[in-house]
Amino acid sequence: MLLLRRLAGAVAEARGLASGTPREAADAVVVGAGVVGLAVARALAMAGREVVVVEAAPSFGTGTSSRNSEVIHAGIYYPPRSLKVRASLSVLLPGRIRHARSLCIISVAHIGSSISVSLQSSGSVLRSGAGNGYHLARLCVRGKEMLYNYCAERGVAHKRLGKLIVATGAAETGKLDMLLRNAKESGVNDLQLMEGSQAMEMEPELRCLKALLSPSTGIVDSHSFMLSLLADAENLGTTISYNTAVIGGHVGYEGLELHICESKELQNHPVGSHVLLPKLLINSAGLSAVPLAKRFRGLDQAFVPNPHYARGCYFTLSQTKSPFSHLIYPLPEDGGIGVHVTIDLNGLVRFGPDVEWLDGGEDPVSCFLNRFDYSVDPTRCSVFYPVVRKYFPNLKDGSLEPGYSGIRPKLCGPGQPPPDFVIQGPDIHGIPGLINLFGIESPGLTSSLAIAEHIVSRYL
């Protein structure tokens, strides 16, 4: 891919998409070098594809992939019939959704052993049902297994610390029972419901009435994991082009056409200076996946969700010794799974993330260049102290220090139920070779290898 190798060091002369714009064919292009993009690139390369990864930043994993809790999730929270534990909704109605490019999924409901799916088209609502023949990969559960095996084989630092989900008030105890049932339906069978006295015996600094122990929850060095995925992909011939922004695309007479330019040129000249013609395009752009899809001409915008963004801040514990040996989680809250205790592989204790909804008005260029505000307001700790003290009452004043923040690409807003992962291929939107990944937030790190496995098995 000589064009992309030249791109990083050359100043493009072309400023538009005129007939003289450089064009180059490509086999498989992955947009975004986060953990999911790298996992997909590796899987495609293992399947024999010639892969190019295009990344706007100067390095890999600079967005959501490096600004999270680094937790290996067990698959407890997510609806059993969701992509976060299963795979694409398109398998439910393959004959009815295929080529139905004006349909938009507006609701999914469980009815006994079946699923009822509501689709909207030109103002009307179409209803259809599916039975039990749609089981596919359980992405979080499968991803956890694959991630632990991968880390053990490749020497990537990780640890099965285990997690306690705690109920600190009488009104919360019933929710632990619901989580336990949900986890079992999702194939998570190692959870243990315990009284508060048992949990507090395990963790003397903890205060709770009941707890749910997840022994298979752990932590991983996400940077080392991504570095290993990158090495695997490159050893299989993958090319990665940093400082290269994808700003749009369209369906042309030769198929998919992807408009790219140098990242440094994007602010002043937000038009493509080169065109790639991929046979397969994976939109794994994370925070900019939806804005990119909105700039893809020929893609029916009924299939592109509205983006929402939530900032989550972390505060670190100033004392050097951790008060806990397990991860400690409260019950889930609106927009997240609660301000929890995580411990990194160096023993550093972090509390977070909280949920701060952003206005959603970010312009596409800022999204492409990841120009979100990642600052942590030190005064925000005043919100953390009362929340954390519900389960850690001995937290001392002045012991929390600003850590870091991350932005989550969400497909819902405040007060709305959390949606599923969206893995959207030609069987949904009708464009051959295009696969969009929308709303890949937590547990995206845990699910990354399973997402890649699913894409290869379903779309190659």
C-alpha positions as CSV (number, residue, x, y, z in Angstrom):
1,M,0.0,0.0,0.0
2,L,2.5,2.6,-1.2
3,L,-0.1,5.4,-1.2
4,L,-0.8,5.2,2.5
5,R,2.9,4.8,3.3
6,R,3.6,8.0,1.4
7,L,0.6,9.8,2.9
8,A,2.1,10.2,6.4
9,G,5.1,12.1,5.2
10,A,3.7,14.0,2.2
11,V,1.8,17.1,1.8
12,A,-1.1,16.4,-0.5
13,E,-1.4,18.7,-3.5
14,A,-4.9,17.8,-4.3
15,R,-7.5,19.6,-2.1
16,G,-10.7,18.0,-3.4
17,L,-12.1,14.9,-5.0
18,A,-11.5,16.0,-8.6
19,S,-10.7,13.5,-11.4
20,G,-7.0,13.9,-10.6
21,T,-7.3,12.9,-7.0
22,P,-5.0,9.9,-6.2
23,R,-7.0,6.6,-6.0
24,E,-5.8,3.2,-4.9
25,A,-7.5,-0.1,-4.5
26,A,-7.4,-1.9,-1.2
27,D,-8.6,-5.3,0.0
28,A,-9.7,-4.7,3.6
29,V,-9.6,-1.3,5.4
30,V,-10.2,-0.9,9.1
31,V,-10.9,2.6,10.3
32,G,-9.7,3.1,13.8
33,A,-6.8,1.6,15.7
34,G,-8.5,1.1,19.1
35,V,-8.7,-2.3,20.7
36,V,-11.6,-3.4,18.6
37,G,-10.1,-2.2,15.4
38,L,-6.8,-3.9,16.1
39,A,-8.6,-7.1,17.0
40,V,-10.6,-7.0,13.8
41,A,-7.4,-6.2,11.7
42,R,-5.7,-9.2,13.3
43,A,-8.6,-11.5,12.7
44,L,-8.9,-10.4,9.0
45,A,-5.2,-10.8,8.5
46,M,-5.4,-14.3,10.0
47,A,-8.1,-15.1,7.5
48,G,-5.8,-14.2,4.7
49,R,-7.0,-10.6,3.9
50,E,-4.6,-7.8,3.0
51,V,-5.4,-5.3,5.7
52,V,-4.8,-1.6,6.0
53,V,-5.6,0.2,9.3
54,V,-6.2,3.9,9.1
55,E,-5.9,5.9,12.3
56,A,-6.2,9.7,12.7
57,A,-4.0,9.8,15.8
58,P,-0.2,9.5,15.9
59,S,-0.5,6.1,17.7
60,F,-2.9,3.3,18.5
61,G,-5.5,3.2,21.2
62,T,-5.5,6.9,22.2
63,G,-9.3,7.2,22.6
64,T,-11.8,5.1,24.6
65,S,-9.5,2.1,24.5
66,S,-6.9,3.8,26.8
67,R,-9.3,5.7,29.0
68,N,-11.3,3.1,30.8
69,S,-11.2,0.8,33.9
70,E,-9.2,-2.0,32.1
71,V,-11.6,-4.5,33.6
72,I,-12.3,-7.9,32.1
73,H,-16.0,-8.2,32.5
74,A,-17.9,-11.4,33.2
75,G,-21.1,-10.6,31.3
76,I,-23.4,-9.9,34.2
77,Y,-25.3,-6.8,33.3
78,Y,-26.3,-7.2,29.7
79,P,-29.6,-8.5,28.4
80,P,-29.2,-12.2,27.5
81,R,-30.5,-11.6,24.0
82,S,-28.1,-8.7,23.2
83,L,-25.0,-8.4,21.1
84,K,-23.1,-7.6,24.3
85,V,-23.7,-11.3,25.1
86,R,-24.7,-12.5,21.7
87,A,-24.4,-11.3,18.1
88,S,-26.1,-9.3,15.5
89,L,-29.8,-8.8,15.5
90,S,-29.9,-9.3,11.8
91,V,-29.9,-13.1,12.3
92,L,-33.4,-12.8,13.8
93,L,-35.0,-11.6,10.5
94,P,-32.5,-12.3,7.8
95,G,-35.1,-12.5,5.0
96,R,-37.1,-9.5,6.0
97,I,-34.3,-7.1,6.8
98,R,-32.0,-8.0,3.9
99,H,-32.4,-5.3,1.2
100,A,-35.1,-3.5,3.3
101,R,-33.0,-0.4,3.3
102,S,-35.7,1.9,4.6
103,L,-36.4,-0.1,7.8
104,C,-35.3,1.1,11.2
105,I,-35.4,-1.0,14.4
106,I,-37.2,1.0,17.0
107,S,-37.8,-1.6,19.7
108,V,-37.1,-5.1,20.8
109,A,-39.2,-6.9,23.4
110,H,-39.1,-10.4,25.0
111,I,-42.3,-12.4,24.6
112,G,-41.9,-15.7,26.3
113,S,-39.2,-17.7,24.4
114,S,-39.5,-15.4,21.4
115,I,-38.4,-11.9,20.5
116,S,-40.7,-9.3,19.1
117,V,-39.0,-6.7,16.9
118,S,-40.6,-3.5,15.8
119,L,-39.4,-1.9,12.6
120,Q,-40.4,1.5,11.2
121,S,-40.6,2.4,7.5
122,S,-42.0,5.5,6.0
123,G,-44.0,6.3,9.1
124,S,-45.5,2.8,9.5
125,V,-44.5,0.2,12.1
126,L,-43.9,-3.4,10.9
127,R,-43.8,-6.2,13.4
128,S,-42.3,-9.6,13.2
129,G,-41.2,-12.3,15.6
130,A,-38.5,-14.9,15.8
131,G,-38.2,-18.1,17.7
132,N,-35.3,-20.0,19.3
133,G,-33.1,-20.6,16.2
134,Y,-31.0,-17.4,16.4
135,H,-28.3,-18.3,19.0
136,L,-24.9,-17.0,18.0
137,A,-21.7,-16.0,19.8
138,R,-22.1,-14.4,23.3
139,L,-19.7,-11.6,22.8
140,C,-18.9,-10.6,26.4
141,V,-18.9,-14.1,27.7
142,R,-17.0,-15.5,24.7
143,G,-14.7,-12.5,24.7
144,K,-13.8,-12.9,28.4
145,E,-12.7,-16.5,27.7
146,M,-10.8,-15.6,24.6
147,L,-9.1,-12.6,26.3
148,Y,-7.9,-14.7,29.3
149,N,-6.6,-17.4,27.0
150,Y,-4.8,-14.8,24.7
151,C,-3.2,-13.0,27.6
152,A,-2.0,-16.3,29.1
153,E,-0.5,-17.4,25.8
154,R,1.1,-14.1,24.9
155,G,2.3,-13.1,28.4
156,V,0.0,-10.0,28.5
157,A,-0.2,-8.9,32.1
158,H,-3.6,-9.6,33.7
159,K,-5.1,-10.8,36.9
160,R,-8.4,-12.5,38.0
161,L,-9.1,-10.3,41.0
162,G,-12.8,-11.1,41.3
163,K,-15.5,-8.5,41.8
164,L,-18.1,-7.8,44.5
165,I,-21.3,-6.0,43.4
166,V,-22.8,-4.6,46.6
167,A,-26.2,-3.6,47.9
168,T,-25.8,-0.9,50.6
169,G,-29.6,-0.4,51.2
170,A,-32.6,-2.6,51.7
171,A,-34.2,-1.4,48.5
172,E,-31.2,-2.6,46.5
173,T,-31.0,-6.2,47.7
174,G,-33.6,-7.4,45.2
175,K,-31.6,-6.0,42.3
176,L,-28.8,-8.4,43.1
177,D,-31.2,-11.3,42.6
178,M,-32.2,-9.8,39.3
179,L,-28.5,-9.5,38.2
180,L,-27.9,-13.1,39.3
181,R,-30.8,-14.4,37.1
182,N,-29.8,-12.2,34.2
183,A,-26.2,-13.5,34.4
184,K,-27.3,-17.1,34.4
185,E,-29.4,-16.6,31.3
186,S,-26.3,-15.1,29.7
187,G,-24.2,-18.2,30.5
188,V,-22.4,-16.7,33.5
189,N,-22.7,-19.5,36.1
190,D,-20.0,-18.8,38.6
191,L,-21.6,-16.0,40.6
192,Q,-22.2,-16.3,44.3
193,L,-24.8,-14.4,46.2
194,M,-23.7,-13.7,49.8
195,E,-24.7,-11.9,52.9
196,G,-23.0,-8.7,53.8
197,S,-21.2,-10.3,56.7
198,Q,-19.5,-12.8,54.3
199,A,-18.5,-10.0,51.9
200,M,-17.2,-7.8,54.8
201,E,-15.2,-10.8,56.1
202,M,-13.5,-10.9,52.6
203,E,-13.1,-7.1,52.6
204,P,-13.0,-5.6,56.1
205,E,-13.2,-2.0,54.7
206,L,-16.4,-2.8,52.9
207,R,-19.9,-2.0,54.2
208,C,-22.9,-3.7,52.5
209,L,-26.1,-5.7,53.3
210,K,-25.6,-8.2,50.5
211,A,-23.2,-8.8,47.7
212,L,-22.7,-10.8,44.5
213,L,-19.3,-12.3,44.0
214,S,-18.0,-12.6,40.4
215,P,-14.8,-14.6,40.6
216,S,-14.0,-14.5,36.9
217,T,-13.9,-10.7,36.7
218,G,-10.4,-9.4,36.3
219,I,-8.1,-6.6,35.0
220,V,-5.7,-6.4,32.1
221,D,-2.9,-4.1,30.9
222,S,-4.9,-2.7,27.9
223,H,-1.8,-1.1,26.4
224,S,0.1,-4.3,26.3
225,F,-2.9,-6.1,24.9
226,M,-3.2,-3.7,22.1
227,L,0.5,-3.7,21.4
228,S,0.3,-7.5,21.1
229,L,-2.7,-7.3,18.8
230,L,-0.8,-4.8,16.6
231,A,2.3,-7.0,16.5
232,D,0.2,-10.0,15.4
233,A,-1.5,-8.0,12.7
234,E,1.7,-6.5,11.4
235,N,3.5,-9.9,11.4
236,L,0.7,-11.0,9.1
237,G,1.3,-8.2,6.7
238,T,-1.1,-5.5,8.0
239,T,-0.2,-1.9,7.2
240,I,-1.1,0.8,9.6
241,S,-1.2,4.4,8.6
242,Y,-1.2,6.9,11.5
243,N,-2.0,10.6,11.3
244,T,-4.5,9.7,8.5
245,A,-8.1,10.8,8.9
246,V,-11.1,9.3,7.1
247,I,-13.5,12.1,6.6
248,G,-16.3,10.4,4.5
249,G,-17.0,8.1,1.7
250,H,-19.6,7.1,-0.9
251,V,-20.8,4.3,-3.0
252,G,-19.3,4.9,-6.4
253,Y,-19.2,3.0,-9.8
254,E,-16.2,1.1,-8.6
255,G,-17.8,0.2,-5.2
256,L,-16.9,1.7,-1.9
257,E,-14.8,4.9,-2.0
258,L,-13.2,6.2,1.1
259,H,-12.0,9.8,1.4
260,I,-8.9,10.3,3.4
261,C,-6.4,13.0,4.2
262,E,-3.6,13.8,6.6
263,S,-4.9,14.6,10.0
264,K,-2.9,17.9,10.1
265,E,-4.7,19.0,7.0
266,L,-8.2,18.2,8.3
267,Q,-8.8,21.4,10.3
268,N,-8.1,23.8,7.4
269,H,-9.0,21.6,4.4
270,P,-11.7,19.2,5.5
271,V,-11.9,17.4,2.1
272,G,-10.3,14.2,1.0
273,S,-7.0,14.4,-0.8
274,H,-6.8,10.7,-1.5
275,V,-9.4,8.0,-2.3
276,L,-9.2,4.3,-1.2
277,L,-11.3,1.7,-3.0
278,P,-11.7,-1.1,-0.4
279,K,-13.4,-4.4,-1.1
280,L,-14.2,-4.5,2.6
281,L,-14.5,-1.6,5.0
282,I,-14.8,-1.9,8.8
283,N,-15.9,1.4,10.4
284,S,-14.4,0.8,13.9
285,A,-13.8,4.5,14.5
286,G,-15.2,4.5,18.1
287,L,-16.1,8.1,19.0
288,S,-16.3,9.1,15.4
289,A,-18.0,6.0,14.0
290,V,-21.4,7.6,13.8
291,P,-20.2,11.0,12.4
292,L,-18.2,9.1,9.8
293,A,-21.3,7.1,8.7
294,K,-23.3,10.3,8.5
295,R,-20.8,11.5,5.9
296,F,-21.0,8.3,3.8
297,R,-23.1,9.1,0.7
298,G,-25.3,6.3,-0.4
299,L,-25.8,4.8,3.1
300,D,-29.4,5.2,4.1
301,Q,-29.3,7.4,7.1
302,A,-32.2,5.5,8.7
303,F,-29.5,3.0,9.7
304,V,-27.3,5.6,11.3
305,P,-28.2,6.3,15.0
306,N,-27.9,9.6,16.7
307,P,-24.7,9.9,18.7
308,H,-24.5,10.6,22.4
309,Y,-21.4,11.1,24.4
310,A,-20.8,10.7,28.2
311,R,-17.6,11.8,30.0
312,G,-16.5,9.6,32.9
313,C,-14.0,10.9,35.4
314,Y,-11.7,8.9,37.6
315,F,-10.1,9.8,40.9
316,T,-7.2,8.0,42.5
317,L,-6.7,7.1,46.1
318,S,-3.7,9.0,47.5
319,Q,-2.7,6.3,50.0
320,T,-0.3,3.7,48.6
321,K,-1.9,0.5,50.1
322,S,-5.2,-0.6,48.6
323,P,-8.0,-1.0,51.1
324,F,-9.5,-3.8,48.9
325,S,-8.3,-6.9,47.2
326,H,-11.3,-7.3,45.0
327,L,-13.0,-4.8,42.6
328,I,-16.0,-3.3,44.3
329,Y,-19.0,-2.2,42.3
330,P,-22.2,-0.6,43.4
331,L,-25.4,-1.3,41.5
332,P,-25.7,0.2,38.0
333,E,-26.9,3.7,37.4
334,D,-28.2,5.8,34.6
335,G,-25.6,5.8,31.8
336,G,-23.1,3.4,33.5
337,I,-22.5,0.7,36.0
338,G,-21.7,3.0,39.0
339,V,-18.7,4.7,40.5
340,H,-16.7,1.6,41.4
341,V,-13.3,0.6,42.8
342,T,-10.7,-0.7,40.4
343,I,-7.2,-1.7,41.1
344,D,-4.6,-1.6,38.4
345,L,-1.7,-4.1,38.0
346,N,0.6,-1.8,40.0
347,G,-1.9,-1.7,42.9
348,L,-3.1,1.9,42.2
349,V,-6.7,2.3,43.4
350,R,-9.1,4.3,41.2
351,F,-12.7,5.3,41.8
352,G,-14.9,5.9,38.8
353,P,-16.2,6.6,36.3
354,D,-19.1,8.9,37.0
355,V,-21.5,9.9,34.2
356,E,-21.5,13.5,32.8
357,W,-23.6,13.8,29.6
358,L,-22.2,16.0,27.0
359,D,-24.3,18.2,24.8
360,G,-23.8,16.0,21.7
361,G,-23.1,19.0,19.5
362,E,-19.5,18.0,18.7
363,D,-18.6,18.8,15.1
364,P,-17.4,16.0,12.9
365,V,-13.9,17.3,12.6
366,S,-13.5,17.5,16.3
367,C,-14.7,13.9,16.6
368,F,-12.4,12.7,13.8
369,L,-9.4,14.3,15.6
370,N,-10.6,13.3,19.1
371,R,-10.7,16.8,20.4
372,F,-12.9,16.1,23.3
373,D,-12.3,17.7,26.7
374,Y,-10.6,15.1,28.9
375,S,-9.8,17.4,31.8
376,V,-10.9,16.4,35.3
377,D,-12.3,19.2,37.5
378,P,-10.7,18.7,40.9
379,T,-13.9,19.9,42.6
380,R,-15.8,17.0,41.1
381,C,-14.5,14.9,43.9
382,S,-17.2,16.4,46.1
383,V,-19.7,14.2,44.1
384,F,-17.4,11.1,44.6
385,Y,-17.0,11.2,48.4
386,P,-20.7,10.6,49.3
387,V,-21.2,8.0,46.6
388,V,-18.1,6.0,47.5
389,R,-18.7,6.2,51.3
390,K,-21.9,4.2,50.8
391,Y,-19.7,1.1,50.6
392,F,-16.3,2.5,51.8
393,P,-17.3,4.6,54.9
394,N,-13.7,5.1,56.0
395,L,-12.7,7.1,52.9
396,K,-10.9,10.1,54.4
397,D,-11.4,13.7,53.3
398,G,-8.7,14.9,51.0
399,S,-7.7,11.3,49.9
400,L,-9.0,11.6,46.4
401,E,-6.8,13.1,43.7
402,P,-7.8,13.8,40.0
403,G,-7.0,10.9,37.8
404,Y,-8.1,10.9,34.2
405,S,-11.3,10.8,32.2
406,G,-12.7,9.0,29.2
407,I,-15.5,9.6,26.7
408,R,-18.0,6.8,25.9
409,P,-19.7,6.6,22.5
410,K,-23.3,6.0,23.4
411,L,-26.4,5.4,21.4
412,C,-28.8,6.6,24.0
413,G,-29.3,9.7,26.1
414,P,-30.0,10.4,29.8
415,G,-32.8,8.3,31.2
416,Q,-33.0,6.0,28.2
417,P,-32.3,2.2,28.6
418,P,-28.8,1.3,27.4
419,P,-28.9,-0.1,23.9
420,D,-27.0,-3.0,22.5
421,F,-23.8,-3.0,20.4
422,V,-24.6,-2.4,16.8
423,I,-22.7,-4.5,14.3
424,Q,-24.2,-3.6,11.0
425,G,-23.4,-5.3,7.7
426,P,-24.8,-5.5,4.2
427,D,-27.6,-7.8,5.4
428,I,-28.9,-4.7,7.2
429,H,-28.1,-1.6,5.2
430,G,-27.7,-3.2,1.8
431,I,-24.2,-1.9,0.9
432,P,-21.8,-4.7,0.0
433,G,-18.5,-4.6,1.9
434,L,-19.5,-2.1,4.5
435,I,-19.6,-3.0,8.2
436,N,-20.4,-0.3,10.8
437,L,-19.6,-0.7,14.5
438,F,-21.7,1.7,16.6
439,G,-21.9,2.2,20.3
440,I,-19.0,-0.1,21.1
441,E,-18.3,1.1,24.7
442,S,-18.1,-1.2,27.8
443,P,-17.6,-4.1,27.6
444,G,-15.8,-3.5,24.3
445,L,-12.4,-4.2,25.7
446,T,-13.5,-7.6,27.0
447,S,-15.5,-8.4,23.8
448,S,-12.9,-7.2,21.3
449,L,-11.6,-10.6,20.3
450,A,-15.2,-12.0,20.1
451,I,-16.3,-9.1,18.0
452,A,-13.5,-9.7,15.6
453,E,-14.3,-13.4,15.5
454,H,-18.0,-12.7,14.8
455,I,-17.2,-10.3,11.9
456,V,-14.9,-12.8,10.2
457,S,-17.3,-15.7,10.6
458,R,-20.3,-13.7,9.5
459,Y,-19.1,-11.4,6.8
460,L,-16.2,-13.1,5.1
